[in-house]
Amino acid sequence: MKKYDVAIVGGGIVGVTAALALAHTTTLSIALLEAKPVALPIDTNVYAGRVSALALSSQFILQNLGCWDVIAAHRISPYHKMHVWDEGSAGKMTFDADFFYTPALGYIVEDWITHAALIQQIKTYAAIDYFAPFQVQHVNRQAEKFVLADTTDQIEATLLIAADGGASGLRHYFNIAVNQMDYGQSAIVATVKTALPHQQTAWQRFLSTGPLAFLPLNDGYHCSIVWSADHGEAEKLMHLQMDDFQCRLEVAFEHKLGRVESISERQCFPLIKRQAKNYSLSQFVLIGDAAHTIHPLAGQGLNLGLLDAVTLAEIIAQQLTKNANFASQKVLRRYERWRKSEANTMQNMVGFLKNMFGTERKSMRTLREWGLNCSNQSTTIKRFLGKYALGLRDDMPLLAREK
């Protein structure tokens, strides 16, 4: 049996980030357990379907953990402007990086690139052992230790971290309740090529059936689209022939970037809001989608997860300097209070926007138009909203700050 201080179940972006953050800030021994085999190389000549909008705070995290240069060497897509407008009114809002004195508002990065850079970096830490595939089939608690087993290996650890996604098996095993709500929408994602350049701008139009985003990729003419639509509408869109879908997409986007000249295979997945009732128990903690999931309209899902990872590492590191029990419920509750508060705030903000823009009532259309235009003209409101979205607040963990 192999013994560790920490076992992290889930080797996705958030799980690997947690392992790196702990290895960077502590001397703990870490087992990183991933159910899937090591991923095969991806065709780098083709844009992958799944991308994330990384806030500046996430860039700082990846930079401070030694991964950003590797990511940039593949390809990143900075966006300097953001343009939001409403189908049902004349309301619109724009953001510009110059307004915040930053080089960009954020970066669109394919998830596989971020993950590959993180996996490459863990190889530089002797404190991290990476097990893939390792499918947790049994969990036993023995005194102050957990024993995890698959068909061939057993791992013993003092602290167990669940980074195993929205349908977390460990969360279920520990009977942690979840407040869950179907957003009533599914998200369609694909890569498109447009006739006009995207101008390094992130575009989002609020439709009555759900928001449509065009996220700029690095060659100037490709975008990743995220089209969130009511389930029935999404199903119809998925069944359209390619040419018909392309036409619907152009109309929905008001032809802002001209003709959509080509499009990749479409993927579709349901959107569900989840908030775990507890993020922690004694010696056990949830991070990332295992703790919370959110509508993609604000592009904050992965950013929240990365902040979970580095916040937990920071709190544990602080306790180790005091020779305290880093896996105690008291310590892990500090993490829970910090992160659950922000996740709640973001979920409430996103829910408010979804409900406000998802109705065609005249009174709401008028309110939307007034709200967007007023916010667009107010330096104070725009700076507050922007700093929150960019992750430039004063209460950020150390690894999420520029150095």
Protein Blocks (a to p, Z undefined) as FASTA:
>chain_A
ZZdfbdcehjbfklmmmmmmmmmmmccdcddddfbdcdddddfkbccfbdcdddfklmmm
mmmnopmmmmmmmoccddfbdcdddfkbcbdcdddfklnopabfbdcddfklmmmmmmmm
mmmpmkbccddddddfbdcdehjaccdddfkbccddfbdcdfebjklmklmmnopacddd
dehiacdddddddfbdeklpacddddfkbccdddddfkopaccddddddfklmmmmmmpc
fklmmmmmmmmnoomnopafbdcddddddddddddfbfbdehiacehjlloccdfklopm
mmmmmmmmmmmmmmmmmmmmnopafkbmklmmmmmmmmmmmmmmmmmmmmmmmmmmmccb
fklmmmmmmmmmmmmmmmklmmmmmmmmnopafkbcfklpcZZ
